[in-house]
Amino acid sequence: MKYLYLFLFLLTMVTVNAQTISGIVTDKSTGHPIEDASVFFDNSTTAVYTKSDGSFTIRLPQNNKNSLIVSAFGYEYYVMREPVAQTQLKVALQLEENRMEELVVHKKVFSREQLLKAFRYFFLGNTNNAKNAKIQNEKDLILVFDTDANTLIAYADKPVKVLNTNLGYTVLFHMERFSVRFRERTLDPKKYENSLILGYTQYEDTGNQNEQILKNRLQTYENSSGWFLKNLILPNKHQNPFYLMANGVQIKSEDYFKIEKKEEGVYTLCVLKKARSRKPVVTQKNFINGTFDPSSVKEYTMEEVPFVVMNKKTEKQSLLYFTDECLQINAFGILEKPDALYFGGYFSDMKIADMLPEEYNNKREETDEEKFTEQVLLADEQYQAFEEKVLAYYSSEEYAAYSKCERLFQQKVQTAYTDRDTEAFAKWLETNLEKTTFVNKQEAMTLFVEREMLYKKIADGKAAIEKAENFFAEQYGAENFKEVYYKRVMSKMMQRLSKE
């Protein structure tokens, strides 16, 4: 009986502590309740629909930083920026004015299918996820091309419904604004200047969480701008696949950005200095007989250039364009003001089809690389035995003899020669002997043969070590493993040499 009492007590505590928002949604002009209005937290899977009397109750997610959105067909959005638990929220929705009156409609220069193709590209994105996502209510889209501004404009009375089979979500995007501006009268993605997509995102899990979908979600997240920004504000060298560059040179983020914790779960990032590049000032004086003479350039200006983000794993590059000196980023890597930072390159290719609900980062399990520490590796008895074999190998007389011979050979050959075939080296000498410091061909061949004989004595050990290195790199992550492994082996080798 006492266990049942304890269970009921705990259940009561959970119920009391549950944070919810309850209320009613009505038409502002008539006061009538609105049924089936969407009530959801932006960028999340937490959503409900109003009942016939307009009432609703929605759970407030733990540590929530998202706005509460109420959306109904034909009405303006209701947005609560900092929602708190309450029981008598009254939401009166205003009828929406006809937005088509705001659109400048000109003579059709593109067919609807052409406009739809361009919309899919800029709305869904240009990635593998995008190619496997489908807009299920394209008939609800109103698409026009403003020929004065060379801009594609889209509008929808209903949420744009996207079935994302790769990530296992149905996405309902409540679109406020969509526009893509081109440099000329075209829909060519290579000739667009900028795009703007504003709205609120509601996710519904399809329930098909097989192994491949979970893998796709993790891969998408770890390639995203959100993951980059999270690693920027909460650096962790063991899990960060990104590095920053300016003018083609890798830079330290702390030299260019100041990051401070504003409040729990929110960080402020300020740009200390911008990336700049020296550009030559070119005039007619720099052209001789119509040909540009670089040596004649004497004046230069410093022009701002975007920061470059390189993903070490995928080698994809992205560009960062800061429009605000300081911006707010939450602990999930989400910008509180989306237009404070624009992306180019790979990040800009990731649109709706590559978006994940904000709570995904909370629910997902840590990867082995994220859990990795030096202590984890050293607790592995298999690795401990391997490390001893590595030290024995590099300390052996056979390796010392080969290493000495290899250094001498490379010094005399005057280039990085790696081919181990004797006949190939003999032929190479016929045309390259004068470029080396060998006295004659006989000396070169004698040293080459000695080098190969010594190498054969250590070749099996070398192959075994490389195989084991690949095994541990795959198990713990290449960057993690190499960092600890090389540091430990080099340190211990130096200690042994100092004692000799």
N, C-alpha and C positions, 0 to 999 in steps of 0.2 A: 504493500500500500504506500509506503514512504517513497518508493521509486515513482509511482504514478503521481503522487503529490508533487514531487520534484519536477516531473515532466510538465505537469499543468502549470506550475509556477514559472518555469522557463518559457513555456509557450505564451503565457500572459506577458512576460517581460518583452518578448519579441514583438508582440502585437502593440504594446504600449510604445515601444521605441521605433516602430515602423513609421517612416516619414512619408506622408502622402499629401496630395493637393486635391481637394474636392471642390466642385462648383457647378455652375450651370451656364450654358451658352445660349444666348437669345439674339433675335434680330433687333438691332438698335432702334429702328423706326417703328416696329410693330410690337416689340416685346414678346413675340412668340418664340417658343423654344426651337432650337435648330437640332435636328436629329442627324446622326452619322457625321458630325464634324470631327475632323482629326485633331486629337490633342496629343502632342508628342514633344519630347526633348530633342532639339536640333542635333543632328549628327549622331543619333543613337537608335537603338532598337526598342526603346521604351516608349510605347504609344498605346492609346485607347481611342475609342470612338464614343461619342455622346449617345445616350439612350433617347427614347421617344420624347421624354420630358426635358431633353437638353442637358441632363445631369451627367457627371463623369467623376471618376476617382482615379488618380494616377499615382503610381509610386515615385517618390523622389529619389533618384539614384544617389548612392553614397558619394560624397565629395563632388557633387554635381557643379559644373561651371557653365553648363549649356543653358540657352534660353528655352523657355516654355513657349511652344507655338500652338496656336489654334487656327485651323484652316478649314474653310467650308466653301463649296462651289458657289461662285458668284459674290463672294464677300472679300473684303480686305483682310489681310493677315492680322492676327492679334499676337503681339510679342511681349513676353515678360522677361526682361533681361536677367534679373537675379531672383529666380523663383525661390520661395520659402514655403515650408509646410503650412497649410491652412485648410479650413473646412468650408468657407463660404465665399469662394471666389466667384465673382459675377463678371462674365465676359459678354459684352454687347458688341456684336460684329456689324460693321458698316458695309452697306451694299457697295460693291466695286463699280467704279465708273468704267465705261467702255474704253479700254486701253487702245483699241484700234484707232480711235480718233487721234491719238498722239503719234501714230505711225505715219510716216510720209510714204504713201503708196504711189508708185510710178508705173509706167508701162512695163509690163513684164519683159525682162531681158533674159531671165533664166526660167526653165521649167520647174514645176514643183519637185520632180524627182532630182533635179540638179541641186535645188536648195536643200532637200532632205539629205542628200549625200554629204553636202558641206556641213549641215547641222550635226549629223552623226559624227563626223570627223572631229569637230571642235567641242561637241558636248560629251561624247563617250571617250574620246581620246584616240591615240594611235599606238596602242600596245597590244600584246596578245590577249589580255583581258578584254580590251575594247572590241577586238575582232570576234570575240565569243559572247558579247553582250547584245541584247536586242531590246529596242524600244517597243513596248507592246501597245501603245496608243498613239501612234504617229498621226492618226486622223484628227487628233485633238490639237495638233500644232498649227499655229498660224505663222507662216514664213513669208517675209517680204525682203526685197533688196532695195535699199535707198540709193538711187543712182547719183544723187548729189554728194553724198558722203561716202559712196562705195562701201556700204555697210550692210551686212546680213543681220536682220533683226528677227527674233522669234518670240512668240508669246503663246501661252496655253492657259485656258480657264481652269483646267484640271491638272493635278500633279503629273509630271512626266514619269511614266512607269517603266522601269528598266529591269529586265530579268538578267542577272549576272550569274550565268551558270558556272563560270570559273571560280567565283568566290562564294557561291551558295547564298546569295542575297537577292531579294527583290527590293529595288531602290525606288522610293517615291520622292521625286525632287519637286518641291513646291517652288516653281520658278518665278522670281520677281523681275529679273532683267537678263537678257541674253543678247549680245551683239558681238560681231566680228568685223573689224574694219580692215579693208584691203588697200593696197597702194594704188590700185587702178580698178577698173570695172571688170572684176574677175572673181572666181571662187577658188582659185588656185591656192592651196595651203602654203605654198612657198612664197606667196606674195602678200601675206597678211601682215598688218602692222601690230595690232593688239586685239585681244578678246576680253570680254567681260561676262562672267557667269555669276549671278547673285541669286540666292534662294535658300531654302531650308530643306535639309535632307532627313528623310525618315527611312529606316531600314527594317526589313522583315526577313528573318532567317528562314530559308526554304526548308530547313530541317535535314537537308542532305549533306551531312558533315562527314563525308568519306575522307580517307587518308589523302587523296589528291587535292581535294578542296582545302583541307587544313594546310597542306604544303603550299598551295597557291596563295592563301591568305598570308602566311608567314613571309613568303618571298616578296609579295607585293608590299607588305608593310616595311620590310627591311630595305626596299629600294625607294621608299617614298620620301618626300620632302619633310613629312612629319617626323620620321625616324632620324633624318639628318638634323632637324632643329632640336629634337630631344637630346641627341648626342652633343649638340652645340651648347645647350644650356646646362646639361648634366653629363659632362664628359666622363667616359669610361673607356680607356684605351683597349680593354679586352673585347669590347663588342662594337666599337665604332668602325664601320667600313669606309668612312668618308675622310677625305682630307681637303683642305682649302688651298687655292692657288690664286696668285695675283701676278699678272704679267709673265705667266709661264713658270713661276717659281713657287714652291710650296711655302706656305706661311703658317705662323702660329695664330690661332684665333684670338688669344689674349692680347696680341699686339694691335689688333684692329677692332676688337669688340669688348665692351664692358658689360658683364652680365651680373645682375643682382636679383636676389629673391625679393619680390614685391610683397607677396603674401603667400599663404599656404597654397601650393599648387600653381602659382603664377609668377613668372619671371619677366624682368625688363632687360631687353638687349639694346644697347646704344652703340652706334658706330663711332669709334674713336677717330679713325681716319679712313678715307676712301682709297680704293685701289686706283692708282693713276699710272699712265704710260706717257713716255716722252714721244711727242709727235713732231716731225720736221715741218718747218714753215717753208712751203715750196712756192716760188714765184717764177716769172719768166727768166730771171737771171740764172736760174738753175738748169736751164736747157741750152745746150750748145749744139747748133745746127739741128735743132729739133729733137735732140737726144738728152734725156735727163742725166745729169751728172751728180751723183750722191755726194761726192767730195766737196761740192760747192755749197752745200747746205751749212749755214752757220747759226741759224736761229731755230729754237725748238720751243714748243709749248707743252704743258702738262695737261693731259686730258683724262677725265674720269673713265674708267673701264669697269665692267662688271667683275665681281668675284666669281671664280670658277670652283665648282664642287666636283671632285672626282670620286667615283665609287671604286674602291680598290678591287672589289670582287667582280663586278660586272664591267668595269672600265667605261661606264657611261658617264658623260659629262653634263653638268647643268650649270646655268648662269644665275646669279643673284643680282637683282636690281632693287635697291632700297629707295623707297619714296619718302619714308619718314626717318628721321635721325634716331628715334627711339621707338621700339615696338614691344608689345606684350605677347608673351608666348606661354601657354599653359604647360603643365607637366607631361601632356600627351604629345607636345610638339605642334599644337594647333595655334595659329595666329588669331588673336582676338579681333584684329582689324585686318581682314584678308588683303586689302589693297595697299597695306604698308610695305609689302614686299612682293615683287613680281619675279617669276621664274622663267628662265629660258632653257633650251636644250631638253634633256630627258625629263626633268621635272615638269616642264610645260606640256609634254606629251601625255602626262598622266592626268586624266580628267575624271568624270563621274564613274567610269568603269573600273578605276583603280582606287576608289575611295572605300574606306572601311569605317565602321562605326567607332566612335571615340573610345568606347569601353573595351574594344578589342585588345588593346595593350594590357588592360587589367586582367582579362580572362585568359590570354594565351600563356602557355607554359614557357619558362625560360629555356633557351637552347643550351646545349652543352658549352658552347663558347661563352655565353653570358655567365654561366655558373663557374667558369674556369678561374682558378687562382693557382699560384705556384704550389701552394700546399696540396691542392688536388692532384697535381702531377706527381709530387714527391711521395704521396700516399700510395701511388701505384707501384706495387712490388715489381711488376714486369718492367716498368720504366727504370727503376733503380738498378735492376740487373743489366739493362741495356746501357745505361750511363757508364757503368763500370767496364763493360766491354769496349765502349767507345774510347774511354781513357786508356785502356790497355792497348788498344789498336794504335792510337796516335803516339803512345810512349814506347812502342816496340822498336827494336833495332832495325827490323826490316823497313818500317815506315820511315825512320830517320834516314836510312841509306837511300831510299827512293826519293825522299823529299830533297835531299842534298843534290842528288844527280839531276832531278827535274829542274831545280833552280839554275844549276850550271848550264843545262841544255837550253833553257829559255833565254838565258843571258847571251849565249853565243849565237842562237838562231835569230835574235833581234826582232822576234815577232811572236805572237801567241800561236804556236804550232801545236795542234792537238791530234792530228792523224797518227795512228799507231801502225800503219802498214809500212813495212820496210821498203818495198819496191816503190811505193808512192813517194816516200821521202827521198829516195835516190834520184827519182825523176825531178822532184822539186829542186834538189841541189843543183842540177844541171843548168838551171836558169837563175838561181837565187844565191849561189855560193858567195858571190862577191858582196852581197848585202849582209852576210853574216860575219862573225869574227873568228870563224874556224880557220885554221892554218891551211887545211886542204880537205878534200872530200873524204879521205880515209879517216881523219880525226873525227869528222862529223858522223860518219857511219859507225865508228867504234863507240862513240858516246850514245848514239841513238840505240844501238843494240843493247848496251849496258842498261840504259834507261828502261827498255822493254823487258829485260830479264828481271830487273828489280820490281817492275810493276806487276809482273805475273805472280810474284810472291805475296803481294798484298791485295790483288784484284778480288779474290773471293771475299775477304774481310770487308773490303770497300762496298761490294755489292750487297752484302748482308746488312751493313749499317744503313745504306740508302733505303733498302726495303723496310727496315724498322722505322726509319725517320718518316717515311710516307705513311706508315701505319699510325704512328702517334699523331702526325699532323692531321690526318683524317679524323681521328678520334677526338682530338682536343681543339682542332682549328689550327690551320697553318701558322697564322700570325702569332697566336697565343703560344703554341708549342715552340716555334723558332726563337721567340724572344727569351723564354726561360732556358731552353736547351742550350743555345749558343752562349748565353751569359754564363751558365754554370760550367760548361765544358771548357770555355776559354779561361775562366777564373782558376779552375783546378789545374789546367795545363800550365798556367803561369806559375802557380804555386810549386808544382813539381820541378819546373825548370829552374826556379830560384834556389831549390835545395841541392841541385846537382853541381 
